[in-house]
Amino acid sequence: MNDSLILCSDAECRFVDADVQRLRTAGSLDVSPTYAVDELARRVREADILVASCFAKIPESVIAAGARLRGIVKYGVGVDNIDLAAAAARGIPVANCPEYGSGTVADLAFALLIALARKLSLIDAQFRRHGWFWPDEQFCGVDLEGKTIGLIGMGRIGRKMARRAAGFDMTLLACDPYVDRTVVEREGLALQWLQLDELLAASDFVSVHCVLTPETQRLLGERELRLMRPTAYLIDVSRGAIIDEPALLRGLNEGWLAGAGLDVFADEPLAANHPLLGMPNVVVTPHLAWYTAEAAARQSHQAADAVLDLLAGRGPRSVVNGVAERVAK
C-alpha cells in the first residue's frame, strides 16, 4: 500500500495537516497544478486514487486514462462533475463525503434568506457609503414569523433548513418525489407535501436543496419562475444549473419574483461582469456555503478516510455509483 499514488485534482482538495500525514503513511500524494482535463488525464495514469474537488471535471477520458485507478473520492458531496457511469463500467468505485457539512450549508442558506428578508446588503452598502441614515421604504424588510418557505429537496440539507425555518415559526412546504417520507416524519417536522407548481405558487421563500441530475437540470425555468409570487425570494445553495439563469435574470428584472440569494451559479467561477453582481435585489456568495473551520476539518477527515478505505480494500462509508470496493493487492 505504501507504493500507492494518491492524486488530488487541484489545491482545492484541502486536506488538513493531520490527514496529509495519514495519507502519506499509505502512499505518495500528488497535487495537480491545474484541474484542466488534459493535465489530469496525464497525471492519473500512475494514480491509484483520484481525489476530485468540486471544480474539477472528471469525464470518461480522465477515468479511462487511469489504468491503475482503484477508486475516485469526491472532496465534497455533489458528484455531478464525475462521470459515474464511466467509472462503474470500469469497476471503479466513486465515494463522496455526504455528512460533513449539511448543517453548515443550511446555515448559509438561512443567512441568505435573512439577508434578503431584511435587505442587509442594501442597508450595509448605504451605511458604508453615506453614513448613518434614517430608514425609508427601500430599506424596509419583511418578517419571517408566519411566512411560508417552500423546500425543493428534503435530503440532509433540506431537512436541516426546515429545522431552522421552523425555529423562526415559518410554515413549511416541501417537494421531493424521491425522499423516504418516513425519514422526514421521524424527525418530527410539521410540513405539507406539495407538487412543485403548487409549492412555487404558495411560498414566500423558495429554497433549493435537490441534487443536480439530468432530471433537475433547469428544473426552475421561465414557466416555473413565473409561478412564484412577485414578493417571493429564491435561494439556491445546491447547484446553479438547477435554475435557468437567463430566465432568472429576466424574472428579477421584470418582477416575477422579489429577489434571489445565490451561492452557486451555472458557470463557476462567476464572471466579474456578470449581471447578477449588479442587481440590488440579489445576494451572492462564491460557492462557499460549505466553508467553516469545523466543516472543512470534517470534510478532510471523511475524504481521507475514504481514500484509506479504498487503498486497504475496505468499503468507504458512501459509494455513490454502485461499485463495490476494489481489494488492494
BELVENDA-V80441 format. One record per pair of residues at least 12 apart in sequence whose C-alpha atoms are under 8 Angstrom apart, sorted by the first residue. I is the first residue (numbers start at 1). J is the second residue. Records with the same first field share a line. If there is no record, write none. Layout:
I=J ; J
This chain:
1=26 ; 27 ; 311 ; 312 ; 328 ; 329
2=25 ; 26 ; 27 ; 28
3=26 ; 27 ; 28
4=26 ; 27 ; 28 ; 47 ; 48 ; 311
5=27 ; 28 ; 29 ; 30 ; 46 ; 47 ; 48 ; 49
6=27 ; 28 ; 29 ; 30 ; 47 ; 48 ; 49 ; 50 ; 51
7=29 ; 30 ; 31 ; 32 ; 43 ; 44 ; 47 ; 48 ; 49 ; 50 ; 51
8=29 ; 30 ; 31 ; 32 ; 50 ; 51 ; 52 ; 53
9=31 ; 32 ; 33 ; 34 ; 35 ; 40 ; 50 ; 51 ; 52 ; 53 ; 56
10=31 ; 32 ; 33 ; 34 ; 35 ; 52 ; 53 ; 56
11=31 ; 32 ; 33
12=53
13=51 ; 52 ; 53 ; 75
14=300
15=297 ; 300 ; 301 ; 304
16=297 ; 300
19=300 ; 301 ; 304
22=304
23=304 ; 307 ; 308
26=308 ; 311
35=55 ; 56 ; 57
36=56 ; 57
37=56 ; 57 ; 58 ; 59 ; 62
38=62
40=62
41=61 ; 62 ; 63 ; 65 ; 66
42=65
44=62 ; 63 ; 65 ; 66 ; 69
45=65 ; 66 ; 67 ; 68
46=66 ; 67 ; 68
47=66 ; 68 ; 69
48=66 ; 68 ; 69 ; 70 ; 71 ; 311
49=69 ; 70 ; 71 ; 72 ; 73 ; 307 ; 310 ; 311
50=69 ; 71 ; 72 ; 73
51=72 ; 73 ; 74 ; 75
52=72 ; 73 ; 74 ; 75
53=74 ; 75 ; 76
54=74 ; 75 ; 76 ; 78 ; 81
55=81 ; 268
56=81
57=81 ; 82
58=81 ; 82 ; 83
59=81 ; 82 ; 83 ; 86
60=83 ; 86 ; 87
63=86 ; 87
64=86
69=92
70=92 ; 93 ; 310 ; 311 ; 325 ; 326 ; 328
71=92 ; 93 ; 94 ; 95 ; 307 ; 310 ; 325 ; 326
72=92 ; 93 ; 94 ; 95
73=94 ; 95 ; 96 ; 303 ; 306 ; 307
74=94 ; 95 ; 96 ; 97 ; 303
75=96 ; 97 ; 299 ; 300 ; 303
76=96 ; 97 ; 98 ; 299 ; 303
77=96 ; 97 ; 98
78=96 ; 211 ; 212
79=96
80=212 ; 213
84=321
85=321
87=321
88=321 ; 322 ; 323
91=323 ; 324 ; 326
92=323 ; 325 ; 326
93=319 ; 320 ; 321 ; 322 ; 323 ; 324 ; 325 ; 326
94=319 ; 320 ; 321 ; 323
95=306 ; 316 ; 317 ; 318 ; 319 ; 320 ; 321
96=303 ; 306 ; 318 ; 319 ; 320
97=299 ; 302 ; 303 ; 318
98=318
100=295 ; 296 ; 298 ; 299 ; 302
101=290 ; 295 ; 298 ; 299
102=156 ; 157 ; 160 ; 290
103=157 ; 160 ; 161
104=289 ; 290 ; 291 ; 292 ; 295
105=157 ; 237 ; 289 ; 290
106=157 ; 158 ; 160 ; 161 ; 164 ; 289
107=161 ; 289
108=289
109=161 ; 207 ; 235 ; 236 ; 237 ; 261 ; 289
110=161 ; 164 ; 165
112=235 ; 261 ; 262 ; 283
113=205 ; 233 ; 235 ; 261
115=283
116=141 ; 233 ; 259 ; 260 ; 261 ; 281 ; 282 ; 283
117=141 ; 142 ; 143 ; 144
118=139 ; 140 ; 141 ; 142 ; 143
119=139 ; 140 ; 141
121=280 ; 283
122=139 ; 280
123=139
144=168 ; 169 ; 170
145=168 ; 169 ; 170
146=169 ; 170 ; 171
147=169 ; 170 ; 171 ; 203 ; 204 ; 205
148=170 ; 171 ; 172 ; 173 ; 202 ; 203 ; 204 ; 205
149=165 ; 170 ; 171 ; 172 ; 173 ; 203 ; 204 ; 205 ; 206 ; 207
150=172 ; 173 ; 174 ; 175 ; 199 ; 200 ; 202 ; 203 ; 204 ; 205 ; 206 ; 207
151=172 ; 173 ; 174 ; 175 ; 206 ; 207 ; 208 ; 209
152=174 ; 175 ; 176 ; 196 ; 206 ; 207 ; 208 ; 209 ; 210
153=174 ; 175 ; 176 ; 179 ; 208 ; 209 ; 210 ; 211
154=174 ; 175 ; 176 ; 179 ; 184 ; 209 ; 210
155=179 ; 209 ; 210
157=209
158=208 ; 209 ; 210
159=184
162=189
163=189
171=191
172=190 ; 191 ; 192
173=191 ; 192 ; 193 ; 194 ; 199 ; 203
174=191 ; 192 ; 193 ; 194 ; 199
175=193 ; 194 ; 195 ; 196 ; 199
197=224 ; 227
200=224 ; 225 ; 227 ; 228 ; 229
201=227 ; 228 ; 229
202=228 ; 229
203=228 ; 229 ; 232
204=229 ; 231 ; 232 ; 233
205=232 ; 233 ; 234 ; 235
206=232 ; 233 ; 234 ; 235
207=234 ; 235 ; 236
208=234 ; 235 ; 236 ; 237 ; 238
209=236 ; 237 ; 238
210=238
211=238 ; 239
212=238 ; 239 ; 241 ; 242
216=242
217=241 ; 242 ; 243
218=241 ; 242 ; 243 ; 244
219=242 ; 243 ; 244
220=242 ; 243 ; 244
221=243 ; 244 ; 247 ; 248
222=244 ; 247 ; 248 ; 251
225=247 ; 248 ; 251 ; 256 ; 257
226=251 ; 256 ; 257
227=256
228=256 ; 257
229=256 ; 257 ; 258
230=255 ; 256 ; 257 ; 258
231=257 ; 258
232=257 ; 258 ; 259
233=257 ; 258 ; 259 ; 260 ; 261
234=257 ; 259 ; 260 ; 261
235=260 ; 261 ; 262
236=261 ; 262 ; 263 ; 264
237=262 ; 263 ; 264 ; 287 ; 289
238=263 ; 264
239=264 ; 265 ; 266
240=264 ; 265 ; 266 ; 267
241=265 ; 266
243=266
245=265 ; 266
249=275 ; 276
252=281
258=281
259=281 ; 282
260=281 ; 282 ; 283
261=282 ; 283 ; 284
262=282 ; 283 ; 284 ; 285
263=284 ; 285 ; 286 ; 287 ; 288 ; 289
264=285 ; 286 ; 287
269=286
270=286
310=325 ; 326 ; 327 ; 328
311=327 ; 328
312=327 ; 328
313=325 ; 326 ; 327 ; 328
314=326 ; 327
